[in-house]
Amino acid sequence: MSSTILQTSGFVLALVGVAAIIAATSMNNWSSKDRQGDVVTSVYSYKGLWQNCEVSTSGFTECRPLYGLLGYAGNFQAVRALMIVGIVMGVISAAISLFSLKCFKLGSMEDSSRAKMTLTSGIMFIIAGICGITGASIYANQIVVSFMSTMYNPNYGEMMGGMMYTFGPALFVAWIGGALLLLGGCLKCVAFKGLRPEKSRYGAVTYKPQSQNLDHSVSEEGRRDQKIV
């Protein structure tokens, strides 16, 4: 019973994590303009993996797509690739995990097969969570480096003006989704130990009753007596 609860809980947590990773990847506010010290009427801008957007003082939002593959930094392309890999791994493992649930009947599937599918989906969930957390962390590191280099000029030792960006909501969604994927994958791996069937220590031994052998010998002796007579 506990293994079934762990299996189902891991599936639900990982499913929510996959949804969070998909939502974070599609969001445009991975980094947003730091408004500290800005005038209220200034233009607000935010950036994502696929679009850069600006909000004017009149409230009109204009977005510029970033659909090209060339002309962008390697770290930015790595973040895109990690998030896409995390989504693909998460969706595939969610499908495998669905068929491995005990409450889901699929023909005459054996318990050993369900246990192996549970372990496979758990490992894939963990990989998807690592991809999501790593991608968000790389992007966050670039924001920190850009913020510090814009804020402070090491050549003159003074504060600099310029547009500074800070963490956007999409980063936190990606981190939370990756953490849920890791937790769900770990629960699936723990459930695997209780789901696999236990093997007997003793091998199967065929046993033949002695009565059959005795009846066979008696019948053979009777046939011989009849021939002699």
C-alpha positions as CSV (number, residue, x, y, z in Angstrom):
1,M,0.0,0.0,0.0
2,S,2.8,2.4,0.9
3,S,4.5,1.7,-2.5
4,T,1.3,2.6,-4.3
5,I,1.0,5.8,-2.4
6,L,4.6,6.7,-3.2
7,Q,4.1,5.9,-6.8
8,T,0.9,8.0,-7.2
9,S,2.3,10.9,-5.2
10,G,5.5,10.9,-7.3
11,F,3.4,10.9,-10.5
12,V,1.2,13.8,-9.3
13,L,4.2,15.9,-8.2
14,A,6.1,15.3,-11.3
15,L,3.1,16.1,-13.5
16,V,2.8,19.5,-11.8
17,G,6.5,20.0,-12.3
18,V,6.2,19.3,-16.0
19,A,3.4,21.8,-16.3
20,A,5.5,24.4,-14.4
21,I,8.5,23.8,-16.7
22,I,6.3,24.2,-19.8
23,A,4.8,27.4,-18.4
24,A,8.2,28.8,-17.5
25,T,9.6,28.1,-20.9
26,S,6.8,29.9,-22.7
27,M,6.8,32.9,-20.3
28,N,8.4,36.1,-21.5
29,N,9.5,37.6,-18.2
30,W,12.6,35.6,-17.3
31,S,14.3,38.9,-16.6
32,S,12.6,42.2,-15.9
33,K,13.9,45.7,-15.7
34,D,15.0,46.8,-12.2
35,R,12.7,49.8,-11.4
36,Q,14.7,50.9,-8.3
37,G,15.4,54.6,-8.8
38,D,13.5,54.9,-12.1
39,V,11.0,57.5,-12.9
40,V,7.4,56.3,-12.7
41,T,6.7,57.3,-16.3
42,S,9.7,55.3,-17.7
43,V,9.4,52.4,-20.1
44,Y,9.2,49.0,-18.5
45,S,10.9,46.1,-20.3
46,Y,11.3,42.4,-19.7
47,K,12.9,39.5,-21.5
48,G,12.2,35.9,-22.2
49,L,13.7,32.9,-24.1
50,W,11.6,33.7,-27.2
51,Q,10.6,37.3,-27.0
52,N,11.8,40.7,-25.6
53,C,8.9,43.0,-24.6
54,E,8.6,46.7,-23.7
55,V,5.6,48.4,-22.0
56,S,5.2,52.1,-22.9
57,T,3.8,54.8,-20.6
58,S,0.5,54.4,-22.4
59,G,0.3,50.8,-21.4
60,F,0.9,49.4,-24.9
61,T,3.1,46.3,-25.0
62,E,5.4,45.6,-27.9
63,C,7.3,42.3,-28.2
64,R,10.2,41.5,-30.5
65,P,10.6,37.7,-31.3
66,L,13.9,35.9,-30.8
67,Y,13.3,32.9,-33.0
68,G,16.7,32.9,-34.7
69,L,19.3,30.2,-33.8
70,L,22.4,32.3,-34.7
71,G,23.6,35.6,-33.3
72,Y,22.9,34.7,-29.6
73,A,25.3,33.9,-26.8
74,G,26.1,30.2,-26.1
75,N,24.7,30.4,-22.6
76,F,21.4,31.6,-23.9
77,Q,21.2,28.8,-26.4
78,A,22.2,26.3,-23.7
79,V,19.3,27.5,-21.5
80,R,16.9,27.1,-24.4
81,A,18.2,23.6,-25.1
82,L,18.0,22.5,-21.4
83,M,14.5,23.7,-21.0
84,I,13.3,21.9,-24.2
85,V,15.1,18.7,-23.2
86,G,13.5,18.9,-19.8
87,I,10.0,19.3,-21.3
88,V,10.5,16.4,-23.7
89,M,11.9,14.1,-21.0
90,G,9.1,15.1,-18.6
91,V,6.3,14.5,-21.1
92,I,7.7,11.1,-22.1
93,S,8.3,10.0,-18.5
94,A,4.8,11.2,-17.6
95,A,3.3,8.9,-20.3
96,I,5.4,6.0,-19.0
97,S,4.5,6.7,-15.4
98,L,0.8,6.8,-16.3
99,F,0.9,3.2,-17.7
100,S,2.9,2.0,-14.7
101,L,0.3,3.0,-12.2
102,K,-1.4,0.1,-10.4
103,C,-4.8,1.8,-10.7
104,F,-4.4,1.9,-14.5
105,K,-5.3,-1.4,-16.1
106,L,-3.5,-2.2,-19.3
107,G,-4.1,-5.8,-20.4
108,S,-2.4,-8.4,-18.3
109,M,0.7,-6.4,-17.4
110,E,2.9,-8.1,-14.9
111,D,4.0,-6.4,-11.7
112,S,7.7,-6.7,-12.7
113,S,7.0,-4.7,-15.8
114,R,5.2,-2.0,-13.9
115,A,8.1,-1.8,-11.4
116,K,10.6,-1.4,-14.2
117,M,8.4,1.3,-15.9
118,T,8.2,3.1,-12.5
119,L,11.9,3.1,-12.1
120,T,12.5,4.3,-15.7
121,S,10.0,7.2,-15.4
122,G,11.5,8.1,-12.0
123,I,15.0,8.4,-13.5
124,M,13.6,10.4,-16.4
125,F,11.8,12.8,-14.1
126,I,15.0,13.4,-12.2
127,I,16.9,14.2,-15.4
128,A,14.1,16.6,-16.5
129,G,14.2,18.3,-13.1
130,I,18.0,18.7,-13.3
131,C,17.6,20.2,-16.8
132,G,15.0,22.7,-15.6
133,I,17.0,23.8,-12.5
134,T,20.3,24.0,-14.5
135,G,18.7,26.1,-17.3
136,A,17.1,28.5,-14.8
137,S,20.4,28.8,-12.8
138,I,22.5,29.5,-15.9
139,Y,20.1,32.3,-16.9
140,A,20.0,33.7,-13.3
141,N,23.8,33.7,-13.2
142,Q,23.9,35.8,-16.4
143,I,21.5,38.3,-14.8
144,V,23.7,38.6,-11.7
145,V,26.8,39.1,-13.8
146,S,25.1,41.7,-16.0
147,F,23.6,43.5,-13.0
148,M,26.9,43.7,-11.2
149,S,28.8,44.8,-14.3
150,T,26.2,47.5,-15.1
151,M,25.9,48.7,-11.5
152,Y,29.6,49.0,-10.7
153,N,32.5,50.2,-12.9
154,P,35.8,48.6,-11.6
155,N,37.9,51.1,-13.6
156,Y,36.6,54.1,-11.8
157,G,35.2,52.6,-8.6
158,E,31.9,54.4,-8.9
159,M,28.3,53.6,-9.7
160,M,27.2,53.6,-13.3
161,G,24.0,54.4,-15.0
162,G,22.3,52.0,-17.4
163,M,19.5,49.6,-17.7
164,M,19.7,46.8,-15.1
165,Y,17.7,43.6,-15.1
166,T,16.6,41.4,-12.2
167,F,15.0,38.0,-11.7
168,G,11.7,37.6,-13.4
169,P,8.8,35.4,-12.3
170,A,9.6,32.7,-14.9
171,L,12.8,31.9,-13.1
172,F,11.0,31.0,-9.9
173,V,8.4,29.0,-11.8
174,A,11.3,27.0,-13.5
175,W,13.0,26.4,-10.2
176,I,9.8,25.2,-8.5
177,G,9.0,23.0,-11.4
178,G,12.4,21.4,-11.4
179,A,12.3,20.8,-7.7
180,L,8.9,19.1,-8.0
181,L,10.3,16.9,-10.8
182,L,13.2,15.9,-8.7
183,L,11.0,15.1,-5.7
184,G,8.5,13.2,-7.9
185,G,11.3,11.2,-9.5
186,C,12.8,10.3,-6.2
187,L,9.5,9.1,-4.9
188,K,9.1,6.9,-8.0
189,C,12.5,5.4,-7.5
190,V,11.7,4.6,-3.9
191,A,8.4,3.0,-4.8
192,F,10.2,0.7,-7.3
193,K,11.7,-1.3,-4.4
194,G,8.3,-2.1,-3.0
195,L,6.7,-2.8,-6.3
196,R,9.0,-5.4,-7.7
197,P,8.0,-8.9,-6.9
198,E,10.1,-10.8,-4.4
199,K,11.9,-13.9,-5.7
200,S,11.9,-17.1,-3.7
201,R,15.2,-18.2,-2.3
202,Y,14.4,-21.9,-3.2
203,G,14.1,-23.1,-6.7
204,A,11.1,-25.0,-7.9
205,V,11.4,-28.8,-7.3
206,T,9.1,-31.2,-9.0
207,Y,7.7,-33.9,-6.7
208,K,6.3,-37.2,-7.9
209,P,4.2,-39.2,-5.5
210,Q,5.4,-42.7,-4.8
211,S,1.9,-44.1,-5.3
212,Q,2.1,-43.6,-9.0
213,N,5.4,-45.5,-9.2
214,L,4.0,-48.3,-7.1
215,D,0.8,-48.6,-9.2
216,H,2.9,-48.6,-12.4
217,S,5.1,-51.4,-11.0
218,V,2.1,-53.4,-9.9
219,S,0.5,-53.1,-13.3
220,E,3.7,-54.2,-15.0
221,E,3.9,-57.3,-12.7
222,G,0.2,-58.2,-13.5
223,R,0.9,-58.1,-17.2
224,R,3.9,-60.4,-16.8
225,D,1.8,-62.9,-14.8
226,Q,-0.9,-63.0,-17.4
227,K,1.7,-63.7,-20.1
228,I,3.1,-66.5,-18.1
229,V,-0.3,-68.1,-17.5
